Amino acid sequence: MNNVVFYVGFVFFSMLFYLPSFWARFAYSGGGISLLGLLSIAVYNIFFIGVHVLHAKTGYLPVIDKNTSNGAQWFSFFVAMAYVFSLPGAKKKYMWFTRK
């Protein structure tokens, strides 16, 4: 039971910390962002990419000092890739259900 609570919490907090990057991708794409804003989003993403890549490679979570399973490592790999693709771009991005 303890491991189930840990993994549910790991997925929950990973997604919770990913949401600002996901929001920024759509809110600031196509202009309207300053250099400082872009750099702050980039630093935020790079920090979490580093944490998730370290976890994906070694299975070790430095925040809580715990080794985890292969499933959690694969999840971290996919979350790291999501962070990579969550930077704002020059072209305005739309959610698939809001396109005209």
C-alpha positions, 0 to 999 in steps of 0.5 A: 500500500505504501508503494501505491501511495508513493507512485500515485503521489509521484504521478500527481506531483509530476503532472502538477509541476508540468501544468505551468509549462503546458500553459505557457506553451499556449499562452506565450507562443506567437509573441507577447513574451519578454526575454526574461519571461522566456528565460524563466520558462526555459530555466523552469523546464531545464530544471525539471528535465534534469530531475526527470532525466536523472530519474529515468537513467538511474531510477534515483529520485534526488528529492526524496532519496529513493530508488524506484521501479522501471515503470516510474523511470519510463514515466519520467522519460515521457515527462522529460520529453513533454517538458522539451516540447513545452517551450513557447514558439514563434508560431501561435499554438492552439489546442486541438479542440479550439482550432477554427 
